[in-house]
Amino acid sequence: MEGTLTARDKVGVQDFVLLDAYTSESAFLENLRKRFRENLIYTYIGTLLVSVNPYQELGIYTVSQMELYQGVNFFELPPHVYAIADNAYRMMCSELNNHFILISGESGAGKTEASKKILQYFAVTCPMTQSLQIARDRLLLSIPILEAFGNAKTLRNDNSSRFGKYMDIQFDFQGIPVGGHIISYLIEKSRVVYQNHGERNFHIFYQLLAGGEVERLTSLGLEQDPQLYKYLSQCLSVFPAGCHFTRLGPEEKDSAAAAGPGHRRRWRRRRRRRRQRQRRTAKEDEEEEAKQKKSQAESTTTTAGTAGPGESDGGGGGPATVICPLTVELSVYARDAMAKAIYGRTFTWLVNKINSSLVNQDFTQKTVIGLLDIYGFEVFDKNGFEQFCINYCNEKLQQLLIERTLKAEQAEYESEGIEWEPVQYFNNKIICDLVEERHRGIMSILDEECIRPGPATDLSFLEKLEEKVGKHAHFQTRKLAGPKGWKRIGWLEFRLLHYAGEVTYSTKGFLEKNNDLLYRHLKEVLCGSQNSILRECFLVAELENRRRPPTVGTQFKNSLSSLLELLTSKEPSYIRCIKPNERKEPSKFDDFLISHQIKYLGLMEHLRVRRAGFAYRRKYEHFLQRYKSLCPDTWPHWHGPPGEGVEKLIKYIGYQPQDYKLGKTKIFIRFPRTLFATEDAFEFSKHQLATKLEAYWRGALARREIKRRRWAVQIIQRFIKGFINRDKPLCPDNEEFVVLVRKNYILNLRYHVPKTVLDQSWLRPPGILENMQQKVITSEIFRGKKDGYTDSLNQPFAHSRLDEGDINPKVLQLLGSEKIQYGVPVIKYDRKGFKARQRQLLLTTRAAYVVEHSKIKQKIEYSALRGVSTSSLSDGILVIHVSPGDKQQKGDAILQCDHIFEVATKLAMLIKKEHVIRVVQGR
C-alpha cells in the first residue's frame, strides 16, 4: 500500500483513511475519480471495500489474479474483492469462527457481480475433492436460477435483483466447501402485476416464452408472444435463460411453469380464442373436469363471500356463507392478489428446493462464510412501502456496521495497550433512535390501521402518523412542516431524516401492500390445485387456522431481526458498490450521482469513525523493513527487537510525540501527512541509494570485464604456448593444448567412423595426436609381453629425441636427401667384449643409422633387416638383426636406450611391419 503513495497525485490513495481532508466529501470524491480514471475501481476504507462498477472488462478477475491474492496479507496488494474473500477465508480457517460479507449498493452498482466473483474465488482457490465438486457447482449454478426468478429489468439496471439474498457457504475443518444455505428477503411481488413504464416483469416469464420448446409451451397452453399476456405486455429484449438445476425434475419444471401468473393471465385474455379453437377428443371427461376447474378459478376472481377481504395470504377465518359478485376494482384486486401470492410462495418453494440440493449430509461442525447481497439505500422521485422497508433495513445494517467498526477499533487499541476514546463525529440519535423508535413506531401504526375495525385509508394512516409520531424531530408531513414545506411535501406524503439524508414517502398503497390480502375462496382453490407445487405452497391446514396472519411489515421486521441476529454472531467484512453513471458507460464519472451514493451508503460516516483515532497502523516488522534505509542505525540490518528498531527510526526521522503511538506489536500514526512525509523521504533515499548502487554496479561490471579480459589473454597465451610446444613431450606448457586437440578430434571422429569392419580409412589425426596411432601399435607389440609397458601408457611419444642442432652437419650432409624421421641417443654394445659406446640412432624412411659424432658407423637398410628383438624384462635393450650373408653389414646392432617402447614403435612403423618386433621371454 505504501508503495503507491508516491503516485498519489495521479492515482489517489488506496485507503480513504489516508486522506488528509477526510471530512471533506469533495476530497473523497476526487480520490475516487482519480482511481476510476486509471481503471482502479477498488479502494479501501480500512477493511471496508468501495467498488465502482467499471461497465467494462478490465482483466482483473483471472485465475492468475486469484492465485496472486491467495494467502497474502490484506494490505500487501492493491484493493480487490479477492482480498476481501481471501481475508475472510483465512481468518475463518485460522480462528475457526464464522464470517459474513455484506454487499450493498443501489441497483446497477455491481452487488450481484461482486458476490459471483467471491463465489468463483472460493471455487478456484479452496481445496477441493472430486466428491465435493458437486456441492461447489450447485452453489455456482444457484445464482442464474435465482437471477431468473428474482431479477428484472428496471429503469436503472437491466438485471436488477428484486429480493435480498443471504447465502451461507459451509466449510469443513480442512477449509473445503461442502454445502450451503440461502435465505431470501422481501421478494418484490408487486412487480408481478405492475411495472413502471419502461420496466419489465421478472426474467423467467420472458425466458420461458422465448426459450421454451414449442411442445412444452403447447402442453402448458402458452404461446411465445408476450404481448398476449397483460402482465408481460411491456416486453423488451430477453435475457438468456441459463437455468439448469439437477434437483428439479421434468415434472417439477412443468409445474413451476404452469404455476406462473402468465398462465393465470391466459384465462382472461384468451378465453374466447381458446373456446373457438377447442377440439373435441376421446377424453371428454378430462376436458369437462378442466372446464370446471377453469370456471371455478375464474369465478374466484369475480365473486366473494360475505367475509370480504379480511382474510389474507396465510390466514383463515370463518367459512363464507353468502356468495356475491365483486366490483371490477375488487375483481382486479383479487386477480392481482392471487398472482402475487402464487409467485411469492413459488419463489420461496424454489429457494427451499435449492437449499435441499445444497444440504450437506455430514453433520460434523462446520464453519461458514455468509454473503449478504441486499438492496442499498433507495431514494426515487416517488418512494413507497418497498423503499420504506428497504431503507429501514439499511438503517439497521448501517447501525450494525458502525457498532462493529467501533468495536473492532476499540478491540485493536486495547490489545495494543493504547488509550483511545472514539470521537463521535456521527449523530447517535440518527443512527440509533431513528431506527428503533421512529421506524418501529411507524410500522406499529401501519399494522394498527390494517387490522382495526372500520374503514382505513392511506389518508387516515397519515393522520395517525401525525398524531403518534408528529413530535419526533426527524419526522415531517405537509401539515407539520407548515408553509415552508408545502412545495416539497405532498398531501399524502411524509418525510424522514435518515442517516443518509431526507427521504419523502408517499403513503399511497402502504395499507394495501402491508395487508397483502388473499380471499379465502381463492386460497381454497389454490389448496385444491392439481399443480403439485401449488399444493406444496398452499396447504389445506392453512384453511383451518382462524388466526389473522402477520402483515408484510411484521414479517419483514421479524426476518430482519433474525438476519441481524445471524450477522451479529459472525465476523464482518463489507463491500459498498457504487454506480458511476446512469447510462452504464465505461469511464464516465457522474459527480452528482456518485456523491448521492457516497451519502446514502454512509461512507463518510464510516471514514469518520475509522479516523477517530489513528489513520495508519502497521506491524513493526513491516514498517521497519520498508523504512530502515532512512536511519543509519537500522540500515542495512537491524539485529534487535523490531519495536526498538522502529523507535530508533522514527526518532531519527523526527516524529513528534503527538504524531504517533507505539503499541505492543504495531506503530500507530495519527495523521496521513506524517506517513506521506516518511514515504517521500524513503523515495528520495531510494533514489540516492539507487545512484550509489548504480555506481557500484558499474564498477563491479568494469572489474568483471577486466577480469574476463585477463582470463581471455591467459587462455590465448596458454594456447599459443601449447601450439609452439606441441611437438615436445607432455608438459605444463602444452598439456592443455594437447587435451583440447584430443577432445576436438574425438568429437569429430564420431562423424567419420568407418562404415565396415574392414574399412581402415579412419580420420587422420592432427600431427600431435599421432601418438594415438603409435600407442595402438605399441599396444599390439608389447601389451602383456614386456614389463614396464603399463607405466609407459601415460608417457606420450616424442616426434624426436634429438633436435637438428644435436646432429653433426656432416652427418646430415652424408644423408643427402634422406630426411630424418626420428632420432634418439643410444648406447651401442660391441659384439666382442660388449663395450658400451655413446651413439645416436637416426631413422629415415629407408634405413637406420648408428652415428658417432660426424661418422656413420653402421647403416642398416630396412630391406636387409631380418628382425628386431627386445626382452620381456624392464630393460632398454634393443637388438637389430641383419642378414648374416650381407657382407656390407657389420652384424647385429645391440643398443640400449631410455625410450625402448618409443624406439621400437617408430622402427616398426617405418619398416611397416608390426610383426618385425619380437619380445623374447626370460633373460
Secondary structure, DSSP 8 states (H G I E B T S, - for coil): -GGGGGGHHHH--SBGGG-TTTT-HHHHHHHHHHHHHTT--EEEETTEEEEE--SS--S--SHHHHHHHTT--TTTS---HHHHHHHHHHHHHHH---EEEEEEESTTSSHHHHHHHHHHHHHHHS---TTTHHHHHHHHHHHHHHHHHHEE--SS-TTEE-SEEEEEEEE-TTS-EEEEEEEEE---THHHH---TT---BHHHHHHHHHS-HHHHHHTT--S-GGGSGGGTT-----------TT--HHHHHHHHHTSHHHHHHHHHTHHHHHHH----S-HHHHHHHHHHHHHHHHHTTEEETTGGG-BTT---S----EEE--HHHHHHHHHHHHHHHHHHHHHHHHHHHHHHH--S--S--EEEEEEEEE-----SSB-HHHHHHHHHHHHHHHHHHHHHHHHHHHHHHHTT--------S-HIIIIIIIIIIIHHHHHHHHHHHHSSS---HHHHHHHHHHHHTTSTTEEEHHHH-GGGTTTS-TTEEEEEETTEEEEEE-TTHHHHHH-B--HHHHHHHHT-S-HHHHHHS-THHHH--S----HHHHHHHHHHHHHHHHHTSEEEEEEEE---TT--TT---HHHHHHHHHHTTHHHHHHHHTTS-SEEEEHHHHHHHHGGG-TTTSS---S-HHHHHHHHHHHHT--GGGEEE-SSEEEES-HHHHHHHHHHHHHHHHHHHHHHHHHHHHHHHHHHHHHHHHHHHHHHHHHHHHHTTTS-S-TTTHHHHHHHHHHHHHHHTTS--SSSS--------GGGHHHHHHHHHHHHHTTTSTTHHHHTTS---S-SS-GGGS-HHHHHHHTT----EEEEEEEE-TTTT-EEEEEEEE-SSEEEEEETTEEEEEEEGGGEEEEEEESSS--EEEEEE-TT-TT--S-EEEE-S-HHHHHHHHHHHHT-GGGEEEE---
